[in-house]
Amino acid sequence: METVAGPPTEPGPNLTEILARLLRHEVGDLLQTIYATAAILKERLPEQLTMERRVVTDLRTRAEACRHVLDTVHDFVCPVMLNYEPVSLADLASSLVAAARCPRLEVRAEAQPGVPRTMGDARRLAQVGSLLLASACDTARQHVWFRTAPGPAAGEVEWIVSDDGPGVPEDQADSLFSPFGVSRHSLGGLNRGLARKLVLLHGGCITAGNVPEGGFRVRVVLPAAPPGGKK
């Protein structure tokens, strides 16, 4: 069963945007201080202090994760502008998989022949792929697949990101694109929520759901040209 994303979420009152920007700025400054402090400490700590060096490394990793959440919430709440250019989604998916940090998993990019380029914002499409890939890696048991193929209509391109994880319970299927859905301990809903916003801004569509043979899948279809003739 798949859940189809509806119209883009309205950005909300200006106060919400102001708070998101404020938190991103203020907490971002704190996280930058943590980055710098962790780098200095790790450089000065002797090699034999393995536990202390591991703690410092974990601190930096947690700070990076917090910064990612701040950036995701900011982009989910605030307006986003797109800069269109020709984009190879197959090449983009391959580069995202190559950069993925999932040491315990097999993460593979697959591309069918004849995939056309699409007009889109390369940075924002990379963000979509990264968000979906991160969510898949977070729930996968062993395997994650990132597949690029021609879409159902001429000129369309589709991305399918799937994993062999447990999927989601049937009673949570309606909240897959909610930032607070599925699990309060998981960022999957927030990641898919922002991915949905960016895909719909491109004039595309996105669906998600469990697959019959087991696992979870998100499917993105992007048009050949920007909506409304934008360039």
TORZALUM-77355 format. One record per residue: residue in three letters; chain; x, y, z of N, C-alpha, C in turn. Coordinates in Angstrom, 3 decimals, decimal comma. Atoms other than C-alpha are relative to their C-alpha. Layout:
<rs>
(r "ALA"; "A"; (X; Y; Z); (X; Y; Z); (X; Y; Z)),
...
</rs>
This chain:
<rs>
(r "MET"; "A"; (0,851; -1,199; 0,000); (0,000; 0,000; 0,000); (0,877; 1,235; 0,000)),
(r "GLU"; "A"; (-0,793; -1,217; 0,082); (1,349; 3,434; -0,917); (-0,845; 1,199; 0,373)),
(r "THR"; "A"; (0,658; -1,251; -0,342); (0,487; 6,864; 0,431); (0,434; 1,067; -0,982)),
(r "VAL"; "A"; (-0,308; -1,029; 0,983); (0,296; 9,633; -2,156); (0,015; 1,352; 0,689)),
(r "ALA"; "A"; (-0,115; -1,321; -0,616); (1,504; 13,063; -1,084); (-0,982; 0,960; -0,639)),
(r "GLY"; "A"; (0,940; -1,001; 0,495); (-1,042; 15,855; -1,399); (0,694; 1,295; -0,328)),
(r "PRO"; "A"; (-0,571; -1,300; 0,347); (-0,511; 19,556; -2,109); (1,071; 0,414; 1,001)),
(r "PRO"; "A"; (-1,057; -0,433; -0,910); (2,549; 21,298; -0,600); (-0,585; 0,643; 1,250)),
(r "THR"; "A"; (0,422; -0,611; -1,252); (2,225; 22,326; 3,014); (0,271; 1,496; -0,041)),
(r "GLU"; "A"; (-0,203; -1,436; -0,064); (1,734; 26,047; 3,458); (1,097; 0,337; 1,016)),
(r "PRO"; "A"; (-1,117; -0,289; -0,889); (4,787; 27,662; 5,095); (-0,414; 0,429; 1,391)),
(r "GLY"; "A"; (0,457; -0,361; -1,333); (2,650; 28,864; 8,010); (0,203; 1,472; 0,273)),
(r "PRO"; "A"; (-0,127; -1,415; -0,337); (2,640; 32,191; 9,829); (1,449; 0,456; 0,025)),
(r "ASN"; "A"; (-1,346; -0,542; 0,009); (5,648; 34,499; 9,681); (0,753; -0,305; 1,279)),
(r "LEU"; "A"; (-0,647; 0,289; -1,267); (6,314; 33,815; 13,345); (0,722; -1,338; -0,044)),
(r "THR"; "A"; (-0,629; 1,313; 0,104); (7,073; 30,180; 12,542); (1,316; 0,096; -0,754)),
(r "GLU"; "A"; (-1,229; -0,167; 0,771); (9,612; 31,191; 9,911); (1,054; 0,748; 0,806)),
(r "ILE"; "A"; (-0,945; -0,777; -0,805); (11,206; 33,728; 12,243); (0,656; -0,891; 1,052)),
(r "LEU"; "A"; (-0,540; 0,894; -1,021); (11,592; 31,119; 14,979); (0,963; -1,017; -0,609)),
(r "ALA"; "A"; (-0,875; 0,973; 0,656); (13,085; 28,604; 12,540); (1,334; 0,630; -0,367)),
(r "ARG"; "A"; (-1,241; -0,688; 0,365); (15,611; 31,148; 11,272); (0,832; 0,328; 1,236)),
(r "LEU"; "A"; (-0,704; -0,355; -1,227); (16,472; 32,256; 14,799); (0,705; -1,208; 0,606)),
(r "LEU"; "A"; (-0,605; 1,203; -0,561); (17,065; 28,728; 16,047); (1,173; -0,481; -0,855)),
(r "ARG"; "A"; (-1,084; 0,448; 0,879); (19,136; 27,858; 13,000); (1,246; 0,856; 0,188)),
(r "HIS"; "A"; (-1,145; -0,905; -0,162); (21,329; 30,918; 13,522); (0,664; -0,189; 1,356)),
(r "GLU"; "A"; (-0,573; 0,027; -1,339); (21,767; 30,768; 17,290); (0,580; -1,368; 0,347)),
(r "VAL"; "A"; (-0,493; 1,342; -0,305); (22,068; 27,017; 17,705); (1,116; -0,385; -0,964)),
(r "GLY"; "A"; (-1,063; 0,257; 0,962); (24,155; 26,866; 14,540); (1,335; 0,568; 0,452)),
(r "ASP"; "A"; (-1,236; -0,581; -0,536); (26,704; 29,198; 16,130); (0,577; -0,881; 1,105)),
(r "LEU"; "A"; (-0,465; 0,899; -1,067); (26,858; 26,908; 19,170); (0,622; -1,261; -0,586)),
(r "LEU"; "A"; (-0,530; 1,212; 0,612); (27,360; 23,864; 16,961); (1,341; 0,248; -0,677)),
(r "GLN"; "A"; (-1,279; -0,335; 0,616); (30,143; 25,636; 15,085); (1,106; 0,052; 1,045)),
(r "THR"; "A"; (-0,968; -0,012; -1,096); (31,890; 26,208; 18,407); (0,364; -1,419; 0,421)),
(r "ILE"; "A"; (-0,260; 1,396; -0,346); (31,510; 22,508; 19,188); (0,914; -0,648; -1,034)),
(r "TYR"; "A"; (-0,874; 0,541; 1,048); (33,043; 21,587; 15,801); (1,450; 0,391; 0,265)),
(r "ALA"; "A"; (-1,364; -0,516; -0,179); (36,068; 23,801; 16,449); (0,647; -0,577; 1,258)),
(r "THR"; "A"; (-0,542; 0,531; -1,252); (36,497; 22,634; 20,050); (0,365; -1,467; -0,142)),
(r "ALA"; "A"; (-0,276; 1,427; 0,187); (36,272; 18,966; 19,071); (1,248; -0,207; -0,842)),
(r "ALA"; "A"; (-1,186; 0,121; 0,847); (38,891; 19,461; 16,353); (1,277; 0,285; 0,788)),
(r "ILE"; "A"; (-1,176; -0,354; -0,808); (41,304; 21,145; 18,781); (0,312; -1,095; 1,015)),
(r "LEU"; "A"; (-0,204; 1,042; -1,005); (40,786; 18,519; 21,474); (0,566; -1,280; -0,620)),
(r "LYS"; "A"; (-0,479; 1,236; 0,623); (41,281; 15,629; 19,092); (1,447; 0,129; -0,449)),
(r "GLU"; "A"; (-1,383; -0,217; 0,432); (44,506; 17,169; 17,782); (0,963; -0,048; 1,188)),
(r "ARG"; "A"; (-0,892; -0,086; -1,163); (45,905; 17,670; 21,302); (-0,015; -1,246; 0,868)),
(r "LEU"; "A"; (0,054; 1,204; -0,828); (44,799; 14,407; 22,881); (1,011; -1,033; -0,482)),
(r "PRO"; "A"; (-0,953; 1,050; 0,393); (47,521; 11,722; 22,915); (-0,720; -1,210; -0,601)),
(r "GLU"; "A"; (0,592; 1,149; 0,688); (46,869; 8,663; 20,731); (-0,442; -1,081; 0,976)),
(r "GLN"; "A"; (0,331; 1,075; -0,928); (46,804; 6,352; 23,753); (-1,305; 0,244; 0,759)),
(r "LEU"; "A"; (1,263; -0,298; -0,674); (43,729; 8,129; 25,178); (-1,160; -0,317; -0,949)),
(r "THR"; "A"; (0,968; 0,424; 1,020); (41,425; 6,117; 22,944); (-1,438; 0,321; 0,399)),
(r "MET"; "A"; (1,369; -0,264; -0,421); (38,290; 6,505; 25,040); (-0,328; 1,484; -0,130)),
(r "GLU"; "A"; (0,231; -1,440; 0,083); (38,664; 10,300; 25,254); (-0,122; 0,456; -1,450)),
(r "ARG"; "A"; (0,071; -0,375; 1,419); (39,301; 10,571; 21,510); (-1,311; -0,472; -0,625)),
(r "ARG"; "A"; (1,282; 0,496; 0,510); (36,212; 8,452; 20,819); (-1,141; 0,895; 0,459)),
(r "VAL"; "A"; (1,044; -0,899; -0,504); (34,090; 10,701; 23,031); (-0,029; 1,295; -0,805)),
(r "VAL"; "A"; (-0,073; -1,240; 0,772); (35,321; 13,785; 21,162); (-0,548; -0,217; -1,420)),
(r "THR"; "A"; (0,522; 0,311; 1,335); (34,585; 12,124; 17,816); (-1,516; -0,137; 0,020)),
(r "ASP"; "A"; (1,457; 0,148; -0,125); (31,084; 11,164; 18,979); (-0,673; 1,360; 0,196)),
(r "LEU"; "A"; (0,545; -1,342; -0,218); (30,516; 14,755; 20,132); (-0,143; 0,741; -1,321)),
(r "ARG"; "A"; (0,063; -0,677; 1,300); (31,319; 16,098; 16,681); (-1,074; -0,625; -0,885)),
(r "THR"; "A"; (1,021; 0,687; 0,797); (29,126; 13,457; 15,039); (-1,404; 0,419; 0,409)),
(r "ARG"; "A"; (1,303; -0,430; -0,492); (26,181; 14,403; 17,258); (-0,286; 1,458; -0,386)),
(r "ALA"; "A"; (0,177; -1,396; 0,396); (26,746; 18,083; 16,514); (-0,368; 0,103; -1,480)),
(r "GLU"; "A"; (0,333; 0,012; 1,428); (26,670; 17,357; 12,777); (-1,439; -0,446; -0,216)),
(r "ALA"; "A"; (1,380; 0,483; 0,129); (23,417; 15,419; 13,197); (-0,992; 1,078; 0,420)),
(r "CYS"; "A"; (0,876; -1,089; -0,444); (21,863; 18,312; 15,129); (-0,078; 1,102; -1,049)),
(r "ARG"; "A"; (0,006; -1,029; 1,042); (22,899; 20,753; 12,407); (-0,859; -0,428; -1,183)),
(r "HIS"; "A"; (0,835; 0,520; 1,093); (21,264; 18,523; 9,811); (-1,477; 0,170; 0,327)),
(r "VAL"; "A"; (1,401; -0,153; -0,395); (18,002; 18,547; 11,770); (-0,418; 1,460; -0,090)),
(r "LEU"; "A"; (0,309; -1,433; 0,069); (18,126; 22,355; 12,088); (-0,208; 0,448; -1,439)),
(r "ASP"; "A"; (0,112; -0,397; 1,404); (18,703; 22,780; 8,359); (-1,266; -0,574; -0,630)),
(r "THR"; "A"; (1,187; 0,631; 0,562); (15,913; 20,335; 7,517); (-1,264; 0,709; 0,465)),
(r "VAL"; "A"; (1,163; -0,711; -0,525); (13,401; 22,057; 9,803); (-0,115; 1,383; -0,641)),
(r "HIS"; "A"; (0,004; -1,331; 0,622); (14,402; 25,468; 8,399); (-0,568; -0,056; -1,413)),
(r "ASP"; "A"; (0,459; 0,097; 1,386); (13,868; 24,371; 4,795); (-1,436; -0,499; -0,090)),
(r "PHE"; "A"; (1,377; 0,482; -0,016); (10,623; 22,586; 5,688); (-0,968; 1,150; 0,279)),
(r "VAL"; "A"; (0,888; -1,081; -0,433); (9,157; 25,730; 7,268); (0,063; 1,210; -0,926)),
(r "CYS"; "A"; (-0,195; -1,256; 0,739); (10,614; 28,545; 5,152); (-0,159; -0,196; -1,505)),
(r "PRO"; "A"; (0,116; 0,086; 1,456); (10,011; 29,340; 1,456); (1,322; -0,412; -0,643)),
(r "VAL"; "A"; (-1,175; 0,483; 0,727); (12,414; 27,718; -1,024); (-0,090; 0,472; -1,443)),
(r "MET"; "A"; (-0,087; -0,420; 1,399); (13,485; 29,183; -4,369); (0,835; -1,009; -0,781)),
(r "LEU"; "A"; (-0,700; 0,973; 0,835); (14,599; 26,919; -7,217); (0,738; 0,687; -1,136)),
(r "ASN"; "A"; (-0,797; -0,459; 1,136); (17,322; 27,568; -9,799); (0,126; -1,161; -0,981)),
(r "TYR"; "A"; (0,099; 1,113; 0,931); (16,703; 25,417; -12,864); (1,208; -0,104; -0,923)),
(r "GLU"; "A"; (-1,058; 0,334; 0,954); (19,349; 23,720; -14,993); (-0,171; -1,470; -0,379)),
(r "PRO"; "A"; (0,092; 1,425; 0,336); (19,693; 20,376; -16,815); (0,727; -0,851; 1,047)),
(r "VAL"; "A"; (-0,563; 0,843; -1,052); (20,333; 17,622; -14,247); (-0,099; -1,464; -0,420)),
(r "SER"; "A"; (0,020; 1,445; 0,195); (21,314; 13,971; -14,701); (-0,284; -0,650; 1,353)),
(r "LEU"; "A"; (0,359; 0,619; -1,273); (19,456; 12,206; -11,899); (0,761; -1,301; 0,227)),
(r "ALA"; "A"; (-0,784; 1,228; -0,156); (21,388; 8,983; -12,589); (1,371; 0,316; 0,578)),
(r "ASP"; "A"; (-1,317; -0,388; -0,517); (24,743; 10,710; -12,047); (-0,114; 0,528; 1,426)),
(r "LEU"; "A"; (0,194; -0,557; -1,333); (23,371; 12,543; -9,029); (-0,195; -1,117; 1,018)),
(r "ALA"; "A"; (0,225; 1,126; -0,914); (22,153; 9,305; -7,420); (1,301; -0,755; 0,266)),
(r "SER"; "A"; (-1,275; 0,706; -0,175); (25,525; 7,641; -8,022); (0,933; 0,753; 0,937)),
(r "SER"; "A"; (-0,887; -0,789; -0,865); (27,401; 10,496; -6,370); (-0,497; -0,004; 1,446)),
(r "LEU"; "A"; (0,546; 0,040; -1,347); (25,042; 10,461; -3,375); (0,288; -1,339; 0,674)),
(r "VAL"; "A"; (-0,299; 1,323; -0,554); (25,502; 6,723; -2,886); (1,486; -0,115; 0,331)),
(r "ALA"; "A"; (-1,444; 0,060; -0,256); (29,288; 7,073; -3,187); (0,384; 0,768; 1,264)),
(r "ALA"; "A"; (-0,315; -0,830; -1,169); (29,234; 9,737; -0,451); (-0,694; -0,473; 1,269)),
(r "ALA"; "A"; (0,767; 0,451; -1,158); (26,869; 7,845; 1,861); (0,914; -0,663; 1,030)),
(r "ARG"; "A"; (-0,785; 0,583; -1,091); (28,309; 6,896; 5,250); (-0,866; -1,025; 0,725)),
(r "CYS"; "A"; (0,798; 1,097; -0,567); (26,597; 3,578; 5,965); (0,865; -1,254; 0,008)),
(r "PRO"; "A"; (-0,981; 1,092; 0,057); (29,436; 1,164; 6,795); (-0,577; -1,391; 0,204)),
(r "ARG"; "A"; (0,545; 1,329; -0,277); (27,187; -1,680; 7,970); (-0,953; -0,485; -1,097)),
(r "LEU"; "A"; (0,992; 0,315; 1,023); (25,016; -1,655; 4,832); (0,627; -0,092; -1,381)),
(r "GLU"; "A"; (-0,319; -0,044; 1,432); (25,290; -2,443; 1,152); (-0,950; 1,013; -0,639)),
(r "VAL"; "A"; (0,791; -1,062; 0,633); (24,114; 0,741; -0,576); (0,396; 0,042; -1,471)),
(r "ARG"; "A"; (-0,305; 0,146; 1,414); (23,833; 0,450; -4,331); (-0,851; 0,934; -0,854)),
(r "ALA"; "A"; (0,707; -0,833; 0,983); (22,921; 2,844; -7,148); (-0,182; -0,807; -1,285)),
(r "GLU"; "A"; (0,300; 0,693; 1,242); (21,239; 1,397; -10,233); (-0,673; 0,984; -0,954)),
(r "ALA"; "A"; (0,593; -0,902; 0,988); (20,347; 3,229; -13,452); (-0,332; -0,779; -1,270)),
(r "GLN"; "A"; (0,381; 0,592; 1,265); (18,409; 1,995; -16,453); (0,554; 0,839; -1,147)),
(r "PRO"; "A"; (-0,473; -0,773; 1,152); (19,683; 2,998; -19,900); (-1,090; 0,921; -0,538)),
(r "GLY"; "A"; (0,944; -0,912; 0,637); (18,072; 5,901; -21,705); (-0,706; 0,943; 0,935)),
(r "VAL"; "A"; (0,626; -0,942; -0,926); (17,313; 8,028; -18,656); (0,299; 1,427; -0,460)),
(r "PRO"; "A"; (-0,261; -1,363; 0,479); (16,866; 11,616; -19,913); (0,390; 0,930; 1,143)),
(r "ARG"; "A"; (-0,226; -1,052; -0,986); (18,097; 14,707; -18,144); (-1,325; 0,695; 0,305)),
(r "THR"; "A"; (1,192; -0,749; -0,369); (15,507; 16,736; -16,291); (0,402; 1,412; 0,375)),
(r "MET"; "A"; (-0,258; -1,365; -0,423); (15,260; 20,453; -15,629); (-0,368; 0,140; 1,474)),
(r "GLY"; "A"; (0,266; -0,132; -1,425); (15,601; 21,095; -11,929); (1,123; 0,736; 0,701)),
(r "ASP"; "A"; (-1,013; -0,625; -0,834); (17,565; 22,645; -9,109); (0,915; -1,120; 0,510)),
(r "ALA"; "A"; (-0,903; 1,108; -0,312); (20,606; 20,381; -8,784); (0,249; -0,124; 1,509)),
(r "ARG"; "A"; (-0,282; 0,034; -1,435); (21,300; 21,350; -5,156); (-1,203; -0,532; 0,771)),
(r "ARG"; "A"; (1,193; 0,450; -0,712); (17,712; 20,817; -4,044); (-0,340; -1,456; -0,328)),
(r "LEU"; "A"; (0,226; 1,403; 0,335); (17,393; 17,530; -5,928); (0,999; -0,895; 0,727)),
(r "ALA"; "A"; (-0,982; 0,744; -0,798); (20,600; 16,371; -4,257); (-0,474; -0,102; 1,448)),
(r "GLN"; "A"; (0,545; 0,010; -1,353); (18,938; 17,315; -0,976); (-1,105; -1,047; 0,125)),
(r "VAL"; "A"; (1,059; 1,021; 0,005); (15,905; 15,168; -1,865); (0,614; -1,395; 0,091)),
(r "GLY"; "A"; (-0,632; 1,319; -0,005); (18,127; 12,193; -2,645); (0,676; -0,316; 1,318)),
(r "SER"; "A"; (-0,695; 0,215; -1,270); (20,179; 12,651; 0,525); (-0,974; -0,305; 1,128)),
(r "LEU"; "A"; (1,001; 0,221; -1,041); (17,081; 12,845; 2,722); (-0,596; -1,401; -0,090)),
(r "LEU"; "A"; (0,590; 1,324; 0,167); (15,534; 9,708; 1,253); (1,017; -1,104; 0,277)),
(r "LEU"; "A"; (-1,058; 0,978; -0,244); (18,846; 7,861; 1,368); (0,279; -0,141; 1,497)),
(r "ALA"; "A"; (-0,257; 0,038; -1,448); (19,405; 8,810; 5,012); (-1,096; -0,769; 0,723)),
(r "SER"; "A"; (1,110; 0,708; -0,634); (15,946; 7,566; 5,989); (0,066; -1,496; -0,282)),
(r "ALA"; "A"; (-0,102; 1,413; 0,352); (16,472; 4,287; 4,114); (1,130; -0,676; 0,776)),
(r "CYS"; "A"; (-1,138; 0,569; -0,723); (19,874; 3,721; 5,724); (-0,306; -0,141; 1,487)),
(r "ASP"; "A"; (0,334; 0,018; -1,418); (18,379; 4,443; 9,136); (-0,836; -1,221; 0,381)),
(r "THR"; "A"; (0,913; 1,108; -0,313); (15,862; 1,584; 8,868); (0,393; -1,319; -0,662)),
(r "ALA"; "A"; (-0,368; 1,216; 0,731); (17,557; -0,931; 6,531); (0,694; -1,014; 0,913)),
(r "ARG"; "A"; (-0,716; 1,062; -0,717); (18,790; -4,266; 7,820); (1,366; -0,258; -0,638)),
(r "GLN"; "A"; (-1,264; 0,283; 0,692); (21,418; -4,964; 5,146); (0,162; 0,763; -1,310)),
(r "HIS"; "A"; (-0,101; -0,513; 1,373); (20,565; -3,406; 1,778); (-0,852; 1,260; -0,204)),
(r "VAL"; "A"; (0,721; -1,189; 0,470); (19,549; -0,043; 0,300); (0,249; 0,115; -1,496)),
(r "TRP"; "A"; (-0,116; -0,150; 1,451); (18,846; 0,458; -3,402); (-0,490; 1,388; -0,408)),
(r "PHE"; "A"; (0,362; -1,323; 0,525); (18,762; 3,816; -5,202); (-0,057; -0,142; -1,519)),
(r "ARG"; "A"; (0,192; 0,335; 1,414); (17,305; 3,252; -8,659); (-0,497; 1,214; -0,779)),
(r "THR"; "A"; (0,429; -1,063; 0,907); (16,973; 5,767; -11,510); (-0,480; -0,640; -1,298)),
(r "ALA"; "A"; (0,577; 0,596; 1,205); (14,756; 4,969; -14,503); (-0,856; 1,026; -0,717)),
(r "PRO"; "A"; (0,963; -0,861; 0,678); (12,649; 6,623; -17,184); (-1,356; -0,072; 0,697)),
(r "GLY"; "A"; (1,296; -0,044; -0,660); (9,284; 7,710; -15,795); (-1,103; -0,578; -0,870)),
(r "PRO"; "A"; (1,119; 0,585; 0,747); (5,846; 6,549; -16,899); (-0,388; 0,776; -1,251)),
(r "ALA"; "A"; (0,330; -0,815; 1,179); (5,402; 9,440; -19,380); (1,283; 0,456; -0,680)),
(r "ALA"; "A"; (-1,163; -0,422; 0,780); (7,731; 10,729; -22,085); (0,732; 1,141; 0,692)),
(r "GLY"; "A"; (-0,831; -1,045; -0,588); (10,613; 12,760; -20,681); (0,070; -0,017; 1,507)),
(r "GLU"; "A"; (-0,024; 0,059; -1,458); (9,823; 11,926; -17,059); (1,127; -0,913; 0,490)),
(r "VAL"; "A"; (-1,032; 0,823; -0,638); (12,428; 10,455; -14,714); (-0,495; -0,372; 1,387)),
(r "GLU"; "A"; (0,409; 0,410; -1,339); (11,826; 8,443; -11,575); (1,193; -0,468; 0,825)),
(r "TRP"; "A"; (-0,913; 0,524; -1,007); (13,867; 7,747; -8,474); (-0,785; -0,953; 0,879)),
(r "ILE"; "A"; (0,583; 0,919; -0,973); (13,078; 4,733; -6,311); (1,072; -0,334; 1,028)),
(r "VAL"; "A"; (-0,919; 0,296; -1,100); (14,813; 4,466; -2,941); (-0,693; -1,031; 0,884)),
(r "SER"; "A"; (0,628; 1,073; -0,763); (14,085; 1,189; -1,177); (1,007; -0,638; 0,949)),
(r "ASP"; "A"; (-0,850; 0,673; -0,978); (15,413; -0,758; 1,779); (-0,657; -1,303; 0,423)),
(r "ASP"; "A"; (0,507; 1,289; -0,456); (15,012; -4,189; 3,356); (-0,343; 0,029; 1,484)),
(r "GLY"; "A"; (0,358; -0,146; -1,404); (13,935; -2,847; 6,727); (-1,383; -0,551; 0,303)),
(r "PRO"; "A"; (1,281; 0,566; -0,424); (10,776; -3,717; 8,663); (-1,218; 0,707; -0,574)),
(r "GLY"; "A"; (1,155; -0,757; 0,482); (8,589; -1,122; 6,925); (-0,680; 0,734; 1,137)),
(r "VAL"; "A"; (0,741; -0,729; -1,030); (5,940; 0,803; 8,856); (-1,330; -0,707; 0,265)),
(r "PRO"; "A"; (1,303; 0,604; -0,299); (2,803; -0,417; 10,638); (-1,103; 0,638; -0,844)),
(r "GLU"; "A"; (1,085; -0,466; 0,860); (-0,406; -0,085; 8,644); (-0,701; 1,225; 0,575)),
(r "ASP"; "A"; (0,713; -1,125; -0,604); (-1,909; 2,353; 11,157); (0,789; 1,301; -0,050)),
(r "GLN"; "A"; (-0,813; -1,206; 0,122); (0,944; 4,809; 10,507); (0,175; 0,431; -1,455)),
(r "ALA"; "A"; (-0,184; -0,269; 1,429); (0,609; 4,834; 6,712); (-0,426; 1,407; -0,398)),
(r "ASP"; "A"; (0,493; -1,334; 0,350); (-1,253; 8,157; 6,691); (0,920; 1,121; 0,478)),
(r "SER"; "A"; (-0,865; -1,044; -0,549); (1,558; 10,010; 8,496); (1,436; -0,098; -0,506)),
(r "LEU"; "A"; (-1,358; 0,215; 0,507); (4,542; 9,033; 6,346); (0,704; 1,292; -0,384)),
(r "PHE"; "A"; (-0,602; -1,262; 0,425); (5,082; 12,598; 5,138); (-0,143; 1,086; 1,062)),
(r "SER"; "A"; (0,114; -0,954; -1,095); (4,407; 14,267; 8,480); (1,319; 0,084; 0,751)),
(r "PRO"; "A"; (-1,267; -0,114; -0,745); (7,462; 15,672; 10,326); (-0,066; -0,638; 1,368)),
(r "PHE"; "A"; (0,158; 0,623; -1,311); (6,032; 14,157; 13,511); (-0,603; -1,387; -0,117)),
(r "GLY"; "A"; (0,643; 1,273; 0,215); (4,781; 10,949; 11,951); (0,921; -1,178; 0,207)),
(r "VAL"; "A"; (-0,648; 1,311; -0,067); (5,764; 7,282; 12,180); (0,592; -0,261; 1,378)),
(r "SER"; "A"; (-0,589; 0,196; -1,326); (7,935; 7,593; 15,309); (0,628; 1,288; 0,472)),
(r "ARG"; "A"; (-0,582; -1,231; -0,519); (8,892; 10,454; 17,546); (1,502; -0,127; 0,176)),
(r "HIS"; "A"; (-1,435; 0,203; -0,129); (12,365; 8,889; 17,769); (0,680; -0,079; -1,370)),
(r "SER"; "A"; (-0,543; 0,136; 1,351); (12,829; 8,793; 13,980); (-0,148; 1,305; -0,768)),
(r "LEU"; "A"; (0,054; -1,195; 0,840); (13,614; 11,586; 11,528); (-0,567; -0,319; -1,384)),
(r "GLY"; "A"; (0,508; 0,379; 1,312); (12,055; 9,656; 8,637); (-1,135; 0,875; -0,473)),
(r "GLY"; "A"; (1,126; -0,840; 0,390); (8,846; 11,695; 8,654); (0,442; 1,396; -0,382)),
(r "LEU"; "A"; (-0,514; -1,327; 0,316); (10,729; 14,998; 8,715); (0,750; -0,012; -1,325)),
(r "ASN"; "A"; (-0,746; 0,096; 1,257); (13,077; 13,890; 5,930); (-0,928; -0,142; -1,195)),
(r "ARG"; "A"; (0,939; 0,191; 1,118); (10,219; 12,670; 3,739); (-0,876; 1,229; -0,189)),
(r "GLY"; "A"; (0,806; -1,212; 0,114); (8,212; 15,808; 4,541); (0,695; 1,076; -0,813)),
(r "LEU"; "A"; (-0,746; -0,997; 0,780); (10,942; 18,099; 3,212); (0,205; -0,487; -1,431)),
(r "ALA"; "A"; (-0,157; 0,534; 1,358); (11,609; 15,787; 0,252); (-1,276; 0,212; -0,801)),
(r "ARG"; "A"; (1,296; -0,205; 0,648); (7,889; 15,970; -0,578); (-0,176; 1,450; -0,436)),
(r "LYS"; "A"; (0,127; -1,422; 0,324); (7,925; 19,776; -0,455); (0,845; 0,347; -1,219)),
(r "LEU"; "A"; (-0,903; -0,335; 1,100); (10,913; 19,981; -2,830); (-0,432; -0,674; -1,298)),
(r "VAL"; "A"; (0,464; 0,706; 1,205); (9,544; 17,368; -5,234); (-1,221; 0,701; -0,595)),
(r "LEU"; "A"; (1,206; -0,662; 0,495); (6,172; 19,116; -5,482); (0,318; 1,380; -0,573)),
(r "LEU"; "A"; (-0,420; -1,275; 0,573); (7,897; 22,461; -6,073); (0,557; -0,188; -1,409)),
(r "HIS"; "A"; (-0,511; 0,313; 1,337); (9,546; 20,795; -9,095); (-1,108; -0,467; -0,945)),
(r "GLY"; "A"; (1,093; 0,487; 0,831); (6,113; 19,743; -10,361); (-0,086; -1,507; -0,063)),
(r "GLY"; "A"; (0,005; 1,451; -0,008); (6,731; 16,084; -9,515); (-0,988; -0,572; 0,999)),
(r "CYS"; "A"; (0,843; 0,664; -0,989); (4,977; 13,539; -7,327); (0,847; -1,003; 0,770)),
(r "ILE"; "A"; (-0,746; 0,912; -0,862); (6,117; 11,289; -4,503); (-0,984; -0,893; 0,730)),
(r "THR"; "A"; (0,794; 0,969; -0,738); (4,654; 8,132; -2,983); (0,933; -0,829; 0,880)),
(r "ALA"; "A"; (-0,811; 0,818; -0,902); (5,842; 5,900; -0,167); (-0,863; -1,083; 0,603)),
(r "GLY"; "A"; (0,738; 1,069; -0,654); (4,855; 2,632; 1,439); (0,802; -1,278; 0,070)),
(r "ASN"; "A"; (-0,619; 1,315; -0,087); (5,741; -0,929; 2,321); (-0,137; -0,729; -1,330)),
(r "VAL"; "A"; (0,056; 0,810; 1,211); (6,483; -3,368; -0,481); (-0,393; -1,424; 0,384)),
(r "PRO"; "A"; (0,535; 1,329; -0,354); (4,829; -6,839; -0,614); (1,078; -0,994; 0,428)),
(r "GLU"; "A"; (-1,054; 0,977; -0,313); (8,121; -8,752; -0,514); (0,794; 0,375; 1,246)),
(r "GLY"; "A"; (-0,677; -0,447; -1,208); (9,227; -6,824; 2,573); (0,831; 1,243; -0,255)),
(r "GLY"; "A"; (-0,774; -1,221; 0,142); (10,909; -3,490; 3,167); (-0,893; 1,204; -0,254)),
(r "PHE"; "A"; (0,690; -1,278; 0,180); (9,978; 0,099; 2,418); (0,536; 0,670; -1,256)),
(r "ARG"; "A"; (-0,394; -0,612; 1,271); (10,046; 2,154; -0,780); (-0,595; 1,392; -0,120)),
(r "VAL"; "A"; (0,478; -1,337; 0,357); (9,798; 5,815; -1,781); (0,242; 0,190; -1,491)),
(r "ARG"; "A"; (-0,093; -0,187; 1,456); (9,105; 6,656; -5,432); (-0,260; 1,458; -0,326)),
(r "VAL"; "A"; (0,090; -1,396; 0,433); (9,691; 10,102; -6,927); (-0,049; 0,025; -1,523)),
(r "VAL"; "A"; (0,078; -0,187; 1,451); (8,605; 11,041; -10,462); (0,099; 1,491; -0,277)),
(r "LEU"; "A"; (-0,223; -1,406; 0,333); (9,900; 14,307; -11,905); (-0,294; 0,236; -1,478)),
(r "PRO"; "A"; (0,350; -0,278; 1,396); (8,655; 15,973; -15,118); (1,224; 0,384; -0,831)),
(r "ALA"; "A"; (-1,085; -0,369; 0,901); (10,756; 16,722; -18,162); (0,311; 1,478; 0,057)),
(r "ALA"; "A"; (-0,168; -1,458; 0,000); (10,222; 20,469; -17,809); (-0,557; 0,567; 1,296)),
(r "PRO"; "A"; (0,505; -0,623; -1,220); (9,637; 22,841; -14,880); (-1,479; 0,347; -0,107)),
(r "PRO"; "A"; (1,420; -0,370; 0,045); (6,020; 23,600; -13,914); (-0,178; 1,446; -0,424)),
(r "GLY"; "A"; (0,301; -1,376; 0,398); (4,520; 26,688; -15,545); (0,994; 0,610; -0,954)),
(r "GLY"; "A"; (-0,959; -0,527; 0,956); (7,295; 26,984; -18,097); (1,150; 0,776; 0,607)),
(r "LYS"; "A"; (-1,107; -0,716; -0,642); (9,823; 28,256; -15,538); (1,328; -0,484; -0,549)),
(r "LYS"; "A"; (-1,348; 0,351; 0,443); (13,486; 28,315; -16,440); (1,019; 0,474; 1,028)),
</rs>
